[in-house]
Amino acid sequence: MGETDTIPLIETVVWGGAPNQKFLKNPGAYRSVSAFAPIANPSNCDWGRKAFGGYFGEENKAKWADHDATELVKGWDGDGLDILIDVGTSDNFYKQGQLLPEKFEEAAKGKGKVNIRWQDGYDHSYFTMATFADDHVNHAARYLLG
C-alpha cells in the first residue's frame, strides 16, 4: 500500500487486542492505532492460554505468537510506531492479570512511541471509553489530517 492508501486504525471497544495485532502484522498499512484495555499479551494470561490452546492447539506456540501483540512488537522493524493505550487501574481484568499492558510496554521499548496511560479509578466499562474517546479520535486525526 502506498502512503495515500494507509488508513488509521482505532479500537472503539474495550477488551481484545486485534487492532494492535493488525497494526503490527502489517507495517505501513495503517497510520495509527489506539486501544482501550487491550489484552496485550494473551500468550501469558489465563484467558489467552485457554483461548489460544483451544483455537490453535497447545503445541502450536508459533501461531499463538502470531496473534499476540507483545510478541509481534518484539519483531517490529517498521517506521511510525505510535500507539495510544488507556488502561483503568480499577479494571478487574487488569487486576486479574488478563491484560498485561506492562509486558507490551517492556517489549516495545526502543521500537517507537507507545503511550500507555494508567487511568486511576477507571474500570472496564463504557464510562471509561466514553471519558477518553476524544483522545483516541484526536490520536487518529493527527495522522488523517497531518
Disulfide bonds with the S-S distance in Angstrom:
none
